[in-house]
Amino acid sequence: MTAAEALRLGLEAGPSDETREAACGHPWAALYYARSVDRGPSDATRSAACRDPWAATYYARDVDHGPRDDTRAAACRGHWPALAYAHSVDRCPRDDTRAAACRNPYAARDYARDVDHGPRDDTRAAACMDPWAALVYARSVDRGPSDATRSAAARDPEAARAYAREVEARAK
């Protein structure tokens, strides 16, 4: 039985160990099974959902209705899922989700803006890995120029011009 067949059968006939086991063959099917058939968490569906960072994030939010160490660890395998987990499940900043988000300059910028609600040296340094992310960090998180974002934006001529126009000029 495929995961899709198990999900369909579970929706029609109700939960069973056989359909749950088959649904757990795919992380997203396990998430949908827990949400729509079991209508609650189980160790089997959670474990299966944790094989995909996004499925783990949605499992924690929609099925567990709160954070757990195993779903957070799974979400932290991706930078965007870690940001989503911190924002919609933890609803507060944590070092592990921030470190995962800081592997991508744009996710780091969004983490600082949406989760930390302010600038931090580690998120700024991560955003400065990309000139355009540094520009947007200065504009939306720092809300003004800083030496780090200015030098990062200067690595790209267009970003440097935009920085001067959008950050430096508004700071005066």
C-alpha positions, 0 to 999 in steps of 0.5 A: 500500500502506498502512502497516498492509498493509506491516507485515502483509506484512513480518511474513509475507514478511520485510523489503523496501525496498517494505514498509519505504518504505510502513511509513515513511508513519506514525511508529508503523508505522515503529517497529513495522516496525523492531522486528518486521520489520527487528529493528534500526535503519535510517535510513529507519525512524528518520527516520519514527519521529522525526516523532512524539515518542513514537515517537522515544522508543520507537525509541531505547529499543527499536530503537536501544537507546540515545540518539541526537541525532536521536531526542532532538531529536524527543522534546524536541518534547513535554514527556512524551516528553522526560521518558520519554527522559531516564528510560528512554533517557539514564538521566541528566539533560540540559539539553535534556530538562529544558528540554523537560520544564519546559514543563509543571509536572507533567512538571517535577516528575516530571523533578526526582523521577525523573531529577534525583533532587532539587530544582533551581531551574529545575524548581521554577520550572516546577512553580510555574506550577501551584498543585497541581504546586507542592504535590506538588513540595514534598511529593515533591521538596523534602520540605519547604516553600520560599518558591517552592512556598508562594507558588505553592500560595497562588494556589489556596485548596484547594492552600494548605490542602493545603500547610499540612496536608501540607507545613508541618505535617509539616515541624515 
